[in-house]
Amino acid sequence: MGAPEMEAAWNDLAVRHEQGQLSGDERKFFKKLVKALGYLEVNPRHNSLASHEIDPLTRRYGVRVWQSYLENRTPAAGRIFWAYGPAKGEITILAVEPHPEDQKQGGYDRIKLSALP
């Protein structure tokens, strides 16, 4: 994990998972997140992730922002927003959000990303 907000969120989930303190929904989310991050680490273009650049976020933040599936075919399916860097061979997780319904005008306007380190 890269940006401070995402690193803090990850650390909180990981510690509570180790202590057995996650609720049922949090356990499901954590399991999906670990699986998706594993795919991202090995191959950001893994078919299960359906990774693709999000032009409105790339324009807004001035860095190529990618979206990958955390889950699919569920209401408000989770998405991982990430960027390459800051160093070669690194990926920084910028946000984990519900799908923004990009078919609606301004769907990505509500997405707030952490800064690259």
N, C-alpha and C positions, 0 to 999 in steps of 0.2 A: 504494500500500500504506500502511497506517496503523500498526498496532501495531508496537512495536519488533521483536518476534520475527518477524513476517511480513515486515517490511521487510528485515531481515537475511537471511532465507531467499531473498527475491526477488533481492536484490543479489548473493548468492552464485551463484545460478543464472544470472543475467544475465551476470555477469563470466565465469564458466566457459563459458557458451554462446559469448560473443564470442571467447574464447581457444580454442574447439574442444575443451574438456576435459570435456564431458559424456559419460557413458556412453550407450549406446543407449536404455536405459529412461529415463534422465534427459532425453534429447533429446525422446522421445515425450511425457513428462510436461510438459516446458517448452512444447512446441508446443500441447498441450491447454490448459494454463494461460493462455497468451497469448491463445488464441482465446476462452476463456470470459471472461477479464477484459475483452476488447474488447467482447463482448456486454453485460457488466455495465455498462461505462462508458456505452454508448449507450442501453441499455434493460434495466434489471434484471429486467423481466418478459418478456424475449425467450423465445419458445417453446422454444428449444433448451436453455435453462437450467432450465426447470421450477421456478422459484423459488417457495418457500413458507416461511411462518413455522414455526419449530420451537418449539411451546409449552413443552416441558420446559426448553429452554435459555433461553427468554424469562423463564420464572418464576425459574430459578436465577440468572441474571445481571441481572435487573431492567431489561433493555433488549430491544427486539424484535430477535430473532436470526432471520436468514433462511438458508436452505440453497439452493444452486443446484448443478446438475449440472456436474461437470468432465468426466465421461464417463458413459456409460450402457451397460447390457447387457454388463457385464464383471464378473467376480468382484471383490468389494470395490471397486466403482466409486467414484472420487474425488468428493468433495463440497467445495464452498467454503462456509464459514460466514461471514456478514457482517452488518453493521448499518449503518443510515443514520447519518451524522454523522461527526465531531462538528458540523460546520457544515452549513447547508442546501446541498443539492445534492452532498454528499459521501457516499461509501460507504467503510467501513473493513473490510478483510478481517481476520477474527479467527482463522481456521484453515483449513487444507486437510487433510482427513482422508479415510480410506476410509469408505464408507457404513457407518453404525453398526448396521445391521440393526434398525431401529426397531420391527419387529414383535415382537422379543423384549423381554421386560420389562427395563427399565433400559438399553436400547440406547444412549441418549444420555448415560448417566451417565459414560462413559469419555471423552467429548469435553471437552477442555480448551481454552478460548478465551483469546486474548490480550485485554488490557484495551483499551477505547477510549482514544484519546489525550486 
